[in-house]
Amino acid sequence: MPFNTALSGIRAASSDLDVTGNNIANASTTGFKSSRVEFGDIYAGSILGTTANTPGSGVNLQNIRQQFSQGNRVFTDNSLDLAINGTGFFVTSNGGDRQYTRAGAFGLDDEGFMVANNGSRLQGFAADDAGNLNGTLSDLQVDVSVQAPRQTTVSEGRFNLDANAAVLESSGLEFSTDGAAMGIAQTGLKEATSTTTDVGAIAVPIDFGAQNTTFDIQLSGSQPASGNGTVSITLDSSTANSVQDIANLINSQIFGAAAPINVQAVADGGNLLFQDLTEGVNSTLDINNVTGANPLSTALTGAPASVPGLPEVSNGYQAQIFEFLRENGDIVNFTSEEGASAAKTASELNALPGITASARTEATIVGGSFNNSNNNFTLNGVQLNSTTLDGLANEINNLGTSQLAGISAQVNSTGDLEIVSRVGTDLRFGFTGIQPPGTLDVIGRTGTGTQTVNTNSTDVVIGGSLNVLMDEGITLNSTSPSVGNLFAPLTEDSFNEVAINAFDPNDQRTYNHSTTSTVYDSLGNPHTLEQYFVRQPYDPADPNTSPNQWMMYVQVDGQNVGDPDPSLPAPENSQPTMASFNVHFNSDGSLNEDLTDDMLISNWTPNNDDGTAAGALGPLNVLQGGQLPVTEPPSSSNFQISLDGTTQFGTDFGVEEQDQNGYTTGRLSGVDISEDGTIFARFTNGEADVLGQVALANFNNVEGLSPVGDTSWVQTSDSGEPVIGSPGTAQLGTVNAGALEESNVDLSTQLVNLIIAQRNFQASSKTIETANQVTQTIINLR
């Protein structure tokens, strides 16, 4: 019967529609693989078989074949998105059920496991703490916890030291300030005052057109001298409705005069004042030759004598002339500025060729005198709120790198507060604000007496001291005045011969090269390792020297880290020394490892920025058993410095390579996955750890895999056993991170297939209709 044939065609067309519709529906599904329908014809058979003219019995569905061709790759911003370039499948575990997929949209769950959208976990090869991969398939996990810090045990540096660098060896003369005026606590006004004449209150308005006023303003003794003189004022046309109007009229004539003077009129409430524009000078301001019959003329006629201005307090240092004599006979004169701080004078001296100067200021607040109950004490203009000397010391030290740069403080054994400016700035003490002031007694240089501050308008200032070093061939002939200022009369005993090239990490002229790097303590705190290289002189008679010898000095965070010198007296015999190591080179510029010292830093106490102990592992110096190699895991702060590969060639100093094996605490900042599937975790401390490797699987017959939904397949007997390995090995493809594989559905082809399947369905339906009509015709025969 044709009905069965037509029905088989309808069923086949319906299956074709189902498959084509499924392909179209998943055209945007990541990793989806399209399918095609394969049909076969049906012929009725018998015991004797079929004949050549046997009609067919329809069509049957033989297979729905999956198409595993490569889909296009689209790149994303998610580093956990993965696409396979080539053959293979990602391996996932869904509650223990192993599945295979080409959909690489992975993310992290709350435990850090890499999971697909359906929650199945990505499988791969895990790594141990050293980053070594094992061959066991397991869930891949990204550790999102904090990465523990690692202490530096080896710092490696490869440098080139300039073979043409000069030997920094010479001697010079050094002298220091010891004058009677140096370091005395000076008391005086907080702010300078101006010379003023207050003529009192003036009744306004005044019509100067009806009542003229003329007068002269005379200023003498002001600075600069060009501001002195006399200006004649004539008010004969305007009307002043306020004291401010009067001041404006007078000022317009003062400043508009052919030779203006350094005076201005000021309206102070209802009073009129004349004021010297230069503060702190003992000048005289007179009002003369007044004419007119109005309130202003009356006030000017009775004006009192001017009140002279007073300067603000300073360190009391007068100008002083230094006369330096150079080896070639040239004389260089230098004049220190009156009232200049030791820091400023040192800076100006340093600008002179061959002169090196440093400055320092010291002061003491007497413990029993300090009262800051109203929190208005000021040091160098910075208001401090502490009410105890211990608190004040902490507050000053906390500001030592900002508002009170270079200033530090500590309470001594007698309970007094010692304050030091390491750069020689003046130390100014006082009280400020509208609250009642406190009190304190201040001492400058020992033996110079005590000054007391207990008002808002009074300050105490202490100046610093100077230390001056002259290069070889330079001498100081004289200072003028020779007494009563910073320097006492200079004699031969005032000068000391010193080595100019004595290494000083704070003086760039004492070392040829320097470099810094970072090391870490056991808590992960970063510290600055400073290395200084100094060319050494060669003495053929001294077997300890060589033609290519250098000395490397080492500090950490600016502190000495050399072992104590037991030959020194107490307490110096227990304090760190400058760490130094001999570095020798061969004649070809390579490092002479036989003569170069072993470099162990064995006396480093890790400190916080404020100098307090950080609480990390402490040192184990050589006398206590510290030695190379440093043990792992470390039991002390000791670390080794390696200069392997360092050279001495005739070119500029250069840092060729620098590395160390420590790092600070790190938090996960990102994940990178390479083409071979290796997973790298990047941390905020700059480190990267290998966490594992993505595994891929392939089958002898991928078309035998059984789809289970969620763009996943499972193994069947037809597919064969999976071949699992690393991406890029054997027949497996590679992995692209930050990319996804799109569906391999070709929409244009599928839409054409849809039309064909529809027409097949319609045609088979037409067969049924025709067969029905034929059958009806037979039934209607009579």
Buried (B, 14 or more C-beta within 10 A) or exposed (E): EBEEBBBBBBBBBBBBBBBBBBBBEBBEBBBBBBBBBEBEEBEEEEEEEEEEEEEEBBBEBEEBEBEBEBBEBEEBEBBBBBBBBBBBBBBBBBEEEBBBBBBBBBEBEEEBBBBBEBEBBBBBBBBEEEEEBEEEBBBBBBEEEEBEBBBBBBBBBBBBBBBEBEEBBEEBBBBBBBBBBBBBBBBBBBEBBBBBBBBBBBEBEBEBEEBBBBBEBBBBBBBEEEBBBBBEBEBEEBEBEEBBBBBBBBBEBBEEBEEBBBBBBBBBEEBBBBBBBBBBBEBBBBBEEBEBEBBBBBBBEEBEEBEBBBBBBBBBBBEBEBBBBBEEEEEBEBEBEEBBBBBBBBBBBEEBEBBBBBBBBBBBBBBEBBBBEBBBBBBBEBEBEBBEBEEBBBBBBEBBEEBBEBBBBBBEEEEBBBBBBBBBBBBBBBBBEEEEBBBBBBBBBEEBEEBBBBBBEBBBBBBBBBBBBBBEEBEBEEBBEBEEBBBBEBEEEBBEEEEBBEBBBEBEEBBBBBBEBBBBBBBBBBBEBBBBBBBBEEEEEEEEBBEBBBBBBBBBBEBBBBBBEEEEEEEEEEEBBBBBBBBBBBEEBBBBEEBBBEBBBBBBBBBEEEEEEBEBBBBBBEEEEBEEEBEEEBEBBBBBBBBEBBBBBEEEBBBEEBEBBBBBBBEBEEBEBBEBBBBBBBBBBEBBBBBBBBBBBBBEEBBBBEBBEBBBBBBEEEBBEBBBBBBBEEEBBBBBBBBBBBBBBBEEEBEEBBEEBBEBBEEBBEBBEEBEEEEEEEEEEE
